[in-house]
């Protein structure tokens, strides 16, 4: 099973972005996405941002992952 985790972009220094995952910050690659801005929400899989998502969808996904895995 593959899982992509939503996070909020807080800093961009192409080809990397600093992404906040509920307080945990990680540097991830953003090469696969165009027109990415600070404040955008992305799905991250194995260190790559693979898709932009809106904030509501990101929050719903986090809630679901917390239910399935007992917290993130």
N, C-alpha and C positions, 0 to 999 in steps of 0.2 A: 504494500500500500504506500502511495506517495501522498505527502501532506504538504500543502503550502500554507504558511502562517502569515496573517496580515500584520502589517506594521505601518507606522507613519514616518514619512521622510522628514528628517529634521535638518539635514545639511546635504549639499551636493557638491562634490568635487570630482567631476566626470573623469573616468568611468565608474566612480564609486559614489555611494550615498550612505550617510549615517541614518539608520532606521531604528525607531523606538518600538520595541515590542513590550508594551505594558511596563515600562521602566527599564528594561534591558536594552541596551543600545549595541548595535552591531553594524559593521561596515559591510555593505553588500555591493555586488556588481549591478549596474543598471543599463548595460549595453543593449539589452533586448527590448528596451522601451524607448519611445520617442516622447518628447514634450512632457518630461517629468519635472515637477516643481516641488519646492519645499512646501510641506503641508499635505501633499498627496498621500493617499493610502495605496499600498502595493501588497500583492501576494508574493512571498519569498519562498523559494524552494532551493535547497542546497547552495545557498549563498547568492542566488540570482533573483532579482525582481522579475517576475514572469508576467505580471498583469497588474494594471491599475484597477482599483475598486473604489466605490464611494464609501464614505465613512459609515453609513448605516449598515451596508453589507459587511464591512470589516468587523464591526461590533457584533453583529449576529454570528459571524463565523467564529470569533473569539469565544462567545458564549457557548456555542455548540462544542467547540474543542475542549472547553473547560468541563462541560458535562461529560463528554466521552472519556477524557483523559484525567479528570480530577484536578484541573488547574494548569495554567501555563506559567 
